[in-house]
Amino acid sequence: MSGDVDVRIRRTRERLSQAVLRLAADHPVEDIAVADVVRLARINRTTFYKHAASPADVLAEVLYADLDRIRMAWIAGAPAREIWERSAAELADHLQRFDALYTTGLVGQRSAVLNRLLVEHFVGSARALLDRDPHLLPDGAGSAEWRTKVFSRFIAHGEVGVVEAWLTEPAPRDRTLFISASASFMSTWLGGAG
């Protein structure tokens, strides 16, 4: 019996994810009504709320699963410059997998929720890199914790800016432009870091 329940839960979560992704390809996530999600996912409202508090929560879960996989793959131990270039290539792949969603949400800054989701993920990635390689933290006033917080947010907002700029390019977008912009954005910081 437990196996049947697990299968049903996975199926429901997959239907919710697919419904939110389809709707977010046409509308910023904050404009998506729960009623639209449940209708498209063919579930009831009670079932929706057993799995998520909002469509944005479903979207965050889907995107973070993919972005977390990318982060875990590069945090393993390569030199910082190599990590950034490889992660930029994988991030370009991620953006292409979810192209309609990101184009709808970020071009013209239509979705503050999607912007925040990306910023928070990139903050976590920058912090993970600084935790792994504390020598990369720039000197300055304040404690190391303060500088880590500030610098992680600076990096995260800059990377989201690169994402937004790349998304304004006409499709099909040249992924080498994204990778190059992201790598050059980081080149001063990483310098000869290795």
N, C-alpha and C positions, 0 to 999 in steps of 0.2 A: 504493500500500500504506500509506504513512504517514497518508493521510487516513482510511483505514479504522480504523487504530489509534486516531487521535484521536477518532473518532466512538465507538468502543467505550469508550475511557477516559471520555469525557464521559457516555455512557450509564451506565456503572458508577458514576461519581461521583454522578450524579443518583439512581440507585436507592439508593445508600447514604444520601444525604441524605434522601430521602423515607422510607426505613425508620427512620432515627434520629428524624426529626421525628414520625412516627406513634407510635413507641414512647415518646418523651419526652412525648407528650401524655397518656400514662397513668401513667408512672413517672418519678421523678427520673433524670436521665441517669446518675448514678453507680450506679443499680440495673439498668441495661440491660446485658445480657450480649452479648458479641460473637456468640455462637451465635444469639441472637434476631435480631440485625441481619442476619447472613448468610442466615438462613432467610427472612426477610421480603424481603430484597433479591435473593434467588435468585442468590447468588454463593458461592464457597467462602472458607474462612478465610484461605487464602494471598492471595487477591485482596484481601480486606479489608485485610490488613496491608501490602499494596503501596500502599494509598491512605491509611491512617490508623493511628495507634497505639492509638486507643480510640474508643468512641462519643462521648465528650466532645470529642475532636478534630474529629470530623465535625460535631457540633453547633456548635462554635466557628466553624468555617469557614462554615457556612450563615448563622449569625446575624451574624458579623462582616462578611460580604459585604453584607448589607442595611444594617447599622449604619454601615459605612464609606461606603457610598453616601450616606447621610444626612449624615454628617460632611463629606464632600467638597463637598456641595451648599451647606452653610451657611458653611463656612470662607472662602468666596470673597471676602468683603469688605463685607458689610452691617454696620451698627452692632451692637455687642454685644447690646443689648437685643432688637433685631429678630432677631438670630441665635438667641438663646435661645428666644424665643417660637415662631419658625418650626420650630426643631429639636424643641421639645416637641410641636408638632402632628404632625410626621413620626414622632417616637418613639411617640406615641399610635397612629398608623397601624401602625407596626411591631409594637407590642404586640398590637394587634387581629389582625394577620395571623397571629401565632403565639400566639394567646390560650390555647389549651389547654396548650401547652408551658409558658408562663410561669405560668399558674394552677397547674398541677401542681407546678412546680419551686419557685416563690417563695412562694405562699400557705402559711403555716405554716413557712416557711424549710426546706423539705424538701430543697432542692438547694444545697449549698454551692458546687458547681461552677458552676451557672448564676449564682448570686450573684456569684462571683468573675469570671466572664466579663463580666458587665455592669459591675462595678466597674472592671475593667481597661480596658474600652472607654471608659467615661466619664472615667477618669483621662487617657487619651490625648486625648480631646476637650477637656477642660479645659486640658491642657498646650498643645494646638494653639492654643486661643484666647489663652492667656497669652503664647505665643510671638509670636502675631500682634499682640497688644495688651498689651505689657508694663506699660503704665500701670495695668492692671486689677489687678496683683498688690498685695495689701495690704502696707503697711509692717509692720515687726516685727523682732524679733531674728533674727539668722542671715543667711546669704547669700541672694541672690535664688534660687539653685538650691534651697536648703533650703526656703524659703518656697513656691516653686513646687511642690515635691514634696508638702509638707504640705497646701497649699491645694487642689491638684488632687485629692488623696485625700479631703479633707473634702467637696468638691463632689461627687465621685463617689459616696461613701457616702450622702450626703444625697439625691442623685437616685435611687439605688436604693431608698432608703426611701420616696420619693414613689411609685415604681413599685409597690413592695410594698403600700403603703396603698391605692392605686387598684385593684389587683387584688383586694382584699378586698371591694370594692363589688359588689353584685349585678349580674349581666349582664341586659340590655345596659348596659355602663358608659358614663357620660356623659364623653366625651372632653374637654369644656370644663372639667370638674373637674380632670382631670389637667393640662391646659395651664395653668390658673389656679394650681394648687398649685405646679407647677414654676416658673412665672414669679414668683410671690410669694416662693418660696424664694430666688430669685436677686435679688430687687429691691433688697435692702439692699446687696449687693455691687456690683451694676451701677449703682445710684443713677442718676446722670445720665450714665453712660458712653454714649458714642456713637461 
